[in-house]
Amino acid sequence: MGATRRDRQAGEAAEQVARHSYGKLVAYLSARTRDIAGAEDALSEAFAAALAQWDADGIPANPEGWLLTVARRRMIDTARQRETRAGAADHLKLLADELREAGDGSDIPDERLRLMFACAHPAIDRQIRSPLILQTVLGFDAATIAGCYLVSPVTMGQRLVRAKTKIKQAGIAFRLPERAEMPERLDAVLEAIYAAFTEGWSDPAGTEQRRRELAHEALWLGRLVARLLPGEPEVLGLLALMLHLEARRCARRDHQGGYVPLDDQDPSKWDAMLIGEAEDILLGASHMGRIGRYQLEGAVQSAHAIRRFGRPPDWTVLATLYDALLTITGSPVVAINRAMVIAEARSPEEGLSVLCGVENDPRLSRYQPYWAARAELLARCGQAAAADQAYACAIRLEPDPSVRRFLQDRRERLPTASAVQPHARKLTFP
């Protein structure tokens, strides 16, 4: 076997373990010491060692256990180097005990859910809880997380470091909270799961394995939390929302790989079983008498799913749902989608007026869906020149080549005259 082929196989094996087990390994390594940053550093070194050693010696029978053993030894070495510091002896003892108890790593307990709730502890700043979960449990880098939350990567990186330090210094336990503690922590956990799903779902063609597996991982976590908390309607609402979106994955590209917006999708390509499951879950949540963000978002997707019966969405109902969502969240992303719905329910001019109400939000300056929505509404209101400029911004900000081609096609169809015929394309809807 040539060196190049061995290198490739070692790299692929390490990448596969990273995709499937990163959060599981970080959670297990840091569960007793609370040293998340130390666990991440040790695991990073273990992956680097794997690329070299697996290339030379072959891929081990249990790659996950191999990485765990190497990472734990790296943590012990680091602790020995700082033995003179306060608390280092206790830290070293914990790691040594774990090394003796771990065996060959063939049966690693899954501590991810406990790690998620530790990251959502009240001692952690509320704004950083969900981003912290995304990094520690799902392996997102600071730049990707920053894009999800519309802040700079440097700012996000600093906040994440402070949060990990807080967990270690405060000795926050990795445990499932008591019932009375659950509501305060649950929001951050659900937000992180949904952010992970959205990141994984943003590859319409499913060509990026890492992204697709993120969506599957988020669905798995959603089902896990739903089993843990069957009486929490927002947990069920989130699971229903993700199932509705996942049901449409195969309809989001045409045979040539072109992007297909929601209104142009063929409902016969939607997964009827996933939609049926989502509807049952959403109905169960509605009987619990506590309406929240995820139930409303699930209801939005349910309103679009009516197309599978040959009926158009009820735009008035959708506008009411978005009114409630905006009241709960205050989110500029919700405001954008609300503007598009109002354009359908009432008029493009009123939709554009609503969208203009958030145009001064600095977070939207580099947010592609805002510019795509603005371009469409300007075009439908007969403002072709302004629409052309907005499309240019949207195209520049869009990383997906297929979506860029879609936007470019829309831009090229803009008339030179002021009269523009209305045409409905809900670009901001999933």
Secondary structure, 3 states (H helix, E strand, C coil): CCHHHHHHHHHHHHHHHHHHHHHHHHHHHHCCCCCHHHHHHHHHHHHHHHHHHHHHHCCCCCHHHHHHHHHHHHHHHHHHHCCCCCCHHHHHHHHHHHHHHHCCCCCCCCCHHHHHHHHCCCCCCHHHHHHHHHHHHHCCCHHHHHHHHCCCHHHHHHHHHHHHHHHHHHCCCCCCCCCCCHHHHHHHHHHHHHHHHHHHHCCCCCCCHHHHHHHHHHHHHHHHHHHHCCCCHHHHHHHHHHHHHHHCHHHCECCCCCECCHHHCCHHHCCHHHHHHHHHHHHHHHCCCCCCHHHHHHHHHHHHHHHHHCCCCCHHHHHHHHHHHHHHHCCHHHHHHHHHHHHHHCCHHHHHHHHHCCCCCHHHCCCHHHHHHHHHHHHHCCCHHHHHHHHHHHHHHCCCHHHHHHHHHHHHCCCCCCCCCCCCCCCCCC
